[in-house]
Amino acid sequence: MIYSHYSALMAKSMSANRPLPDEGEYEYLLKHLQECEGRALELACGYGRLLLYIMEQGWPIVGTDASPEMMAHCQTLAKEKNLVPELHCQFMQRLELDETFGFIFISDGTFSLIIEDQDIHDLFQRVWEHLKPGGSFPFDFFTYPPTMEFNTPLKRGDWVTAPDGSILVTRKLERYDPETHIRDCLQMHDLYVDGKFVESQAYEDPMRYYDPTVLMDYLAGQGFIDISLGGFLTDAPPEENAAIVSIRCKKPAE
Ligand SMILES: C[S@@+](CC[C@H](N)C(=O)[O-])C[C@H]1O[C@@H](n2cnc3c(N)ncnc32)[C@H](O)[C@@H]1O
């Protein structure tokens, strides 16, 4: 079976590989958290790498993600930290919550998992509806042309030892189409316990590389203001040939 969403083994291997925010990631979000009126919202929060850390620092925050396995893993990790996060299993382009937020963000290039133009429109409209007047919406994404070489197919592999001692092996097959700017990817995750293979899970993980000006035009069309392009985890303009960049914007204050 090929999973249509991030699987349990992906959650386990990703969280073992990368349990905490990267350097500068929390600091970048902090200024928005400090200015945030009401609770913050992280879209596609995954296993809670940022969300749980932000909660531990005392900021009120809600999370959503499309993968039930990721949400379940986030709850398990939260329990270990005595945290009780409010999580909703939803696609970000179908966001539907009974609350507005002072700050909504998408981190770690996850916006690039949105492929269809209609989904971009829907996502920006949903964020608009859930943002308080004056609220901010930063997100980062991969931009084209990709700076990494995609040989067809490019093979990559890595492994990690999980906290329970099991070994998780990750492999990726990737190819990039310069016409569509879409990178197709098959991720495979294998689990070994006591040296014995237990199971394998595969997931198709397409990703789109974006022209930032296209997204900025969409945001302006939705009514967002103060739309600016920055580098990754910085408000400064992106460096030439940056692989990942960010856009920040606001909903006008009433
Ligand atoms: C690379 S992980 C990033 C998780 C988290 N933001 C972080 O920085 O650690 C991508 C996450 O996006 C979720 N995801 C992918 N497409 C989504 C969508 N359309 N709506 C909501 N979540 C989505 C996946 O389930 C996965 O948890």
The ligand as a MOL file (V3000), in Angstrom:
LIG
                    3D

  0  0  0     0  0            999 V3000
M  V30 BEGIN CTAB
M  V30 COUNTS 27 29 0 0 0
M  V30 BEGIN ATOM
M  V30 1 C 7.6600 18.1210 6.6690 0
M  V30 2 S 6.3370 17.8890 7.8230 0 CHG=1
M  V30 3 C 6.5030 19.3950 8.7470 0
M  V30 4 C 5.8590 19.3340 10.0960 0
M  V30 5 C 6.0630 20.5770 10.9620 0
M  V30 6 N 5.5110 21.7690 10.3530 0
M  V30 7 C 7.5300 20.7980 11.2960 0
M  V30 8 O 8.0690 21.8490 10.9510 0
M  V30 9 O 8.1270 19.9120 11.9020 0 CHG=-1
M  V30 10 C 4.9490 18.1950 6.7960 0
M  V30 11 C 3.6140 17.9930 7.4760 0
M  V30 12 O 2.6040 18.5380 6.6220 0
M  V30 13 C 1.4470 17.7090 6.6960 0
M  V30 14 N 0.6650 18.0140 5.4860 0
M  V30 15 C 0.9940 17.7490 4.2010 0
M  V30 16 N 0.0890 18.2670 3.3710 0
M  V30 17 C -0.8580 18.8730 4.1670 0
M  V30 18 C -2.0580 19.5980 3.9040 0
M  V30 19 N -2.4790 19.8220 2.6550 0
M  V30 20 N -2.7610 20.0790 4.9530 0
M  V30 21 C -2.3300 19.8750 6.2270 0
M  V30 22 N -1.2140 19.1880 6.5340 0
M  V30 23 C -0.4750 18.7120 5.5170 0
M  V30 24 C 2.0010 16.3140 6.7990 0
M  V30 25 O 1.0610 15.4180 7.3430 0
M  V30 26 C 3.2110 16.5390 7.7050 0
M  V30 27 O 2.8800 16.3720 9.0460 0
M  V30 END ATOM
M  V30 BEGIN BOND
M  V30 1 1 1 2
M  V30 2 1 2 3
M  V30 3 1 2 10
M  V30 4 1 3 4
M  V30 5 1 4 5
M  V30 6 1 5 6
M  V30 7 1 5 7
M  V30 8 2 7 8
M  V30 9 1 7 9
M  V30 10 1 10 11
M  V30 11 1 11 12
M  V30 12 1 11 26
M  V30 13 1 12 13
M  V30 14 1 13 14
M  V30 15 1 13 24
M  V30 16 1 14 15
M  V30 17 1 14 23
M  V30 18 2 15 16
M  V30 19 1 16 17
M  V30 20 1 17 18
M  V30 21 2 17 23
M  V30 22 1 18 19
M  V30 23 2 18 20
M  V30 24 1 20 21
M  V30 25 2 21 22
M  V30 26 1 22 23
M  V30 27 1 24 25
M  V30 28 1 24 26
M  V30 29 1 26 27
M  V30 END BOND
M  V30 END CTAB
M  END
